[in-house]
Amino acid sequence: MVRDGLTFGFHYPYINDQAGAFVKELELADALLKMITERERYHPRTWTLATMTCEHATQMLEDDLCRRA
């Protein structure tokens, strides 16, 4: 979980429905309880391995270079 508004306008792609949530400070206790009781719906490792590995980053770079060439 990341405090809502703490990102200074930057979108963190790894804070999403599968890996976490943005939470307002006053809602933190309820959000933590909800995350614990609904933990089976979160799959941060699966999401990370599918989208944020060095292989994935290399492929994105290669695709972008090919488009620009």
C-alpha positions, 0 to 999 in steps of 0.5 A, spaced: 500 500 500 502 507 498 499 513 501 494 516 496 498 523 494 505 521 496 507 520 489 507 527 487 504 526 480 508 520 478 504 513 476 507 507 480 505 502 475 506 496 480 501 499 485 495 496 481 489 491 483 493 485 483 499 488 487 496 493 492 492 500 492 493 507 494 490 509 500 488 515 504 491 516 511 485 516 514 482 509 511 489 506 512 486 501 518 480 499 514 484 498 508 489 494 511 484 489 514 480 489 507 487 487 504 488 481 509 481 478 509 481 479 501 489 477 500 487 471 495 485 476 490 492 479 490 498 476 486 504 481 486 509 476 484 505 474 478 504 481 476 511 483 477 514 477 473 509 478 467 511 485 467 517 488 470 523 483 469 529 485 466 527 481 460 520 485 459 524 491 460 529 489 454 523 487 450 520 494 451 526 497 449 527 493 443 520 494 440 521 502 441 528 502 438 525 498 432 519 503 431 524 509 431 528 506 426 
